[in-house]
């Protein structure tokens, strides 16, 4: 899972943008754009983003893990 893409999708779904995110987590606006390009993130940063967007990205990661684990059993 490309976590930056997942965050970008959730921002779009909620009608928010990276500037809004930068104010909520808080960070520089340029860093918010960089976050959306990253494949992985530090857990503390992901927690702040999850809280800001009211979306559990850890659950998304866990579901992908479960899916890949089951695929590996086949």
C-alpha positions in Angstrom: 0.0 0.0 0.0 1.3 3.4 -0.9 0.2 5.3 2.2 0.7 8.7 0.7 -1.7 7.9 -2.1 -4.2 6.5 0.5 -4.0 9.8 2.5 -4.4 11.8 -0.8 -7.5 9.8 -1.6 -9.0 10.4 1.8 -8.3 14.2 1.6 -10.0 14.3 -1.8 -13.0 12.3 -0.4 -13.4 14.7 2.4 -13.0 17.8 0.2 -9.8 18.8 1.9 -6.3 19.6 0.6 -2.7 19.4 1.7 -2.7 22.9 3.0 -5.5 22.0 5.4 -3.6 18.9 6.4 -0.4 20.9 7.1 -2.4 23.2 9.5 -3.9 20.2 11.3 -0.9 18.0 11.9 1.0 20.7 12.0 3.8 20.9 9.5 5.1 23.1 6.6 2.8 23.1 3.6 5.7 21.7 1.4 6.1 18.8 3.8 2.4 18.0 3.5 2.8 17.6 -0.2 5.9 15.4 0.3 3.9 13.2 2.7 1.5 12.4 -0.2 4.4 11.1 -2.3 5.7 8.8 0.3 5.2 5.0 0.3 5.6 4.8 4.1 5.5 7.0 7.1 6.6 7.1 10.7 3.8 5.8 13.0 3.6 9.0 15.1 3.0 11.0 11.9 0.5 8.6 10.6 -1.3 8.8 14.0 -1.5 12.6 13.7 -2.9 12.3 10.2 -5.4 9.7 11.2 -6.7 11.9 14.0 -6.9 15.0 11.8 -8.8 13.1 9.1 -10.8 11.0 11.5 -9.7 7.9 9.4 -7.9 4.9 10.8 -5.1 4.3 8.3 -3.7 1.7 10.6 -6.8 -0.4 10.0 -6.3 0.0 6.2 -2.7 -1.3 6.6 -3.9 -4.2 8.8 -6.6 -5.2 6.3 -4.0 -5.2 3.5 -1.7 -7.3 5.7 -4.5 -9.8 6.3 -5.2 -9.9 2.6 -1.6 -10.5 1.6 -1.2 -13.1 4.4 -4.2 -15.0 3.0 -2.9 -14.7 -0.6 0.4 -16.2 0.6 -1.3 -19.3 1.9 -2.8 -20.1 -1.5 
